[in-house]
Amino acid sequence: MNSSKNTILAVELLGAAAAIALPALSAIPLTAIAVREIILDVYEKRTALAEQIAQNELQSLGGYERAAADPEGYVAKAMRFYQAAMHGAAHANLRILARLVVGRDNQPFLPADEFLSYAPVLESLRFKELALIAEMVHQHKQRKTPPLDQTNDWSAVSRKVVPQLFSDADELEATVTGLSRTGFVVSTTTWGGLTWKITPILLALEDTVEFQFIVNDEIARKAACAAA
């Protein structure tokens, strides 16, 4: 299938996934006009946001070949993305999910079953958790010849995010401890005490997601909205 047909297929599959995943308002028994207007407003805003994000990430990453290679998996992932949007997932979290849906043609393909297992975790992350993950990945990638342990990484992360992101070491520790639920970070004991490191799972997602890029974009987006 040529690239033009792949492009059309990818866009149409996203639309089909939205049609399947998003509820039909006509099926919701709403008798009160005021309630119906509120629900309709929420539905329209979240649908529009999800469609915009999905299309933007598809154009940005150019993962058109993914749709042709595995249309069934592509639709399954896209449906879960649209469900996350209806559940009220934050803008940055939706961008992460969308990037994993469309993928990159030059990156390993993320199977639908793996995406479906990661989706609940990714959509639940608070922004400070995303920012901490991004900084941990950034510090890890800064080293040209990484040693086997990541003790120095965590020290560098701590210096960077306190007090810029977290008010003190206790808030940082509470946040990273909460992240242990994700499988993206794990703790380890060293001669200096407890330290934290990222896992291969997170690094594999980073190839497509680029967490630091998403976090920086979100900070800029919020600043622009505040200034408007």
C-alpha positions in Angstrom: 0.0 0.0 0.0 1.5 3.4 -1.0 2.1 6.2 1.5 -0.9 8.3 0.3 -3.3 5.4 0.9 -1.6 4.7 4.3 -2.2 8.3 5.3 -5.9 8.1 4.4 -6.3 4.8 6.1 -4.7 6.1 9.4 -7.0 9.1 9.5 -10.1 7.1 8.7 -9.2 4.4 11.3 -8.9 7.2 14.0 -12.4 8.4 13.0 -13.8 4.9 13.1 -12.3 4.3 16.5 -13.9 7.5 17.8 -17.3 6.5 16.5 -17.0 3.1 18.2 -15.6 4.3 21.5 -17.5 7.5 22.2 -21.1 7.1 23.5 -24.1 8.2 21.5 -25.8 10.9 23.4 -29.1 9.8 22.0 -28.8 6.6 24.0 -28.4 8.5 27.3 -31.7 9.0 29.1 -31.6 12.7 30.0 -34.9 14.3 30.6 -33.7 17.5 32.3 -32.8 20.0 29.7 -30.2 21.7 32.0 -28.4 18.4 32.6 -28.5 17.5 29.0 -26.9 20.8 28.0 -24.1 20.2 30.6 -23.4 16.7 29.3 -23.5 17.8 25.7 -21.0 20.6 26.4 -18.6 18.2 28.2 -19.0 15.6 25.4 -18.4 18.1 22.6 -15.3 19.6 24.3 -13.7 16.3 25.1 -14.4 14.9 21.7 -13.0 17.9 19.9 -9.9 17.9 22.1 -9.2 14.2 21.6 -9.7 14.5 17.8 -7.3 17.5 17.6 -4.6 15.8 19.7 -4.8 12.5 17.7 -4.6 14.3 14.4 -1.7 16.5 15.5 0.3 13.6 16.8 -0.3 11.6 13.7 1.0 14.5 11.6 3.9 15.1 14.0 5.1 11.5 14.3 4.1 10.3 10.8 3.2 6.8 11.9 1.0 6.1 8.9 2.5 2.8 8.1 1.3 1.5 11.5 -2.3 1.6 10.5 -1.6 -0.5 7.4 0.6 -3.0 9.3 -1.9 -3.7 12.0 -5.3 -2.0 11.5 -7.0 -4.1 14.2 -4.5 -3.2 16.9 -4.4 0.5 15.7 -8.2 0.8 16.2 -8.1 -1.0 19.6 -5.5 1.5 20.8 -7.3 4.5 19.4 -10.6 3.4 21.0 -8.8 3.3 24.4 -7.4 6.7 23.8 -10.8 8.2 23.1 -12.2 6.6 26.2 -9.4 8.2 28.3 -10.5 11.6 26.8 -14.1 11.0 27.8 -12.9 10.1 31.3 -11.3 13.5 31.6 -7.6 12.6 31.2 -5.4 15.7 31.2 -4.0 17.3 28.0 -0.4 16.1 28.5 -1.6 12.6 29.3 -3.7 12.4 26.2 -0.8 13.5 24.1 1.3 10.7 25.5 -1.4 8.1 24.7 -1.9 9.5 21.2 1.8 9.3 20.5 1.7 5.6 21.5 -1.3 5.0 19.4 0.1 6.4 16.1 3.7 5.5 16.8 6.7 6.2 14.6 7.4 4.3 11.5 11.1 4.0 12.5 10.4 2.8 16.0 9.5 -0.7 17.4 5.7 -1.3 17.2 3.8 -1.2 20.5 1.3 -4.1 20.4 -2.3 -3.3 21.4 -2.2 -5.6 24.4 0.8 -3.7 25.8 -0.7 -0.4 25.1 -3.9 -1.4 26.9 -2.0 -2.4 30.0 0.0 0.9 30.1 -3.0 3.2 29.3 -4.6 3.2 32.8 -1.2 4.1 34.3 -0.4 6.8 31.8 -3.7 8.5 32.0 -3.6 8.6 35.8 -0.2 10.4 36.1 -0.3 13.8 37.8 1.7 16.5 36.1 4.3 16.6 38.8 4.8 12.8 38.3 5.2 13.3 34.6 7.7 16.1 35.2 9.7 13.9 37.6 9.7 11.0 35.1 10.9 13.3 32.4 13.7 14.6 34.5 14.8 11.1 35.5 14.9 10.1 31.8 16.7 13.2 30.9 19.4 12.7 33.5 19.8 9.0 32.4 20.3 10.1 28.8 22.7 12.8 29.6 25.5 10.2 30.3 27.4 9.2 27.2 28.6 5.9 28.8 26.1 5.0 31.5 27.4 2.9 34.4 25.5 -0.1 35.6 23.9 1.8 38.5 21.9 5.0 38.4 22.8 6.4 41.8 24.3 9.5 40.4 21.2 10.0 38.2 18.9 10.2 41.3 21.3 12.7 43.0 21.2 14.9 39.9 17.4 14.6 39.7 17.0 15.6 43.3 19.1 18.7 42.9 17.2 19.7 39.8 13.6 19.3 41.0 13.9 20.6 44.6 12.8 23.3 45.1 12.0 24.1 41.5 9.3 21.5 41.2 8.9 20.0 44.7 8.8 22.1 47.9 11.2 19.8 49.7 12.7 16.4 49.8 9.7 14.9 51.6 7.4 15.8 48.7 9.8 14.5 46.2 10.1 11.2 48.1 6.3 10.9 48.4 5.9 11.5 44.7 8.6 9.0 43.5 7.2 6.4 46.0 3.8 6.8 44.4 5.4 6.3 41.0 6.5 2.8 42.1 2.9 1.7 41.2 3.7 2.3 37.5 6.6 -0.1 36.9 8.4 2.9 35.5 10.7 3.4 38.5 12.1 1.1 41.1 13.9 1.7 44.4 17.3 0.2 45.3 19.4 0.3 48.4 23.0 1.6 48.1 25.7 2.5 50.7 24.2 6.0 50.8 20.6 4.7 51.5 17.6 4.4 49.3 17.8 5.6 45.7 15.5 5.4 42.7 16.1 4.5 39.0 14.1 4.2 35.9 13.2 0.8 34.3 13.6 -0.5 30.7 9.8 -0.2 30.4 10.0 3.5 30.7 13.0 3.8 28.4 11.1 1.8 25.7 8.1 4.2 26.0 10.5 7.2 25.9 11.6 6.3 22.3 8.1 7.3 21.1 6.7 9.6 23.8 9.7 11.9 24.6 8.5 12.8 28.0 10.6 15.9 28.4 9.3 17.3 25.1 5.7 16.7 26.3 6.3 18.3 29.7 8.0 21.4 28.2 5.2 21.8 25.6 2.6 21.5 28.4 4.3 24.2 30.5 4.4 26.5 27.4 0.8 25.7 26.6 -0.4 26.6 30.1 1.6 29.8 30.1 0.1 30.8 26.8 -3.4 30.1 28.1 -2.8 32.1 31.3 -1.5 35.0 29.2 -4.4 35.0 26.8 
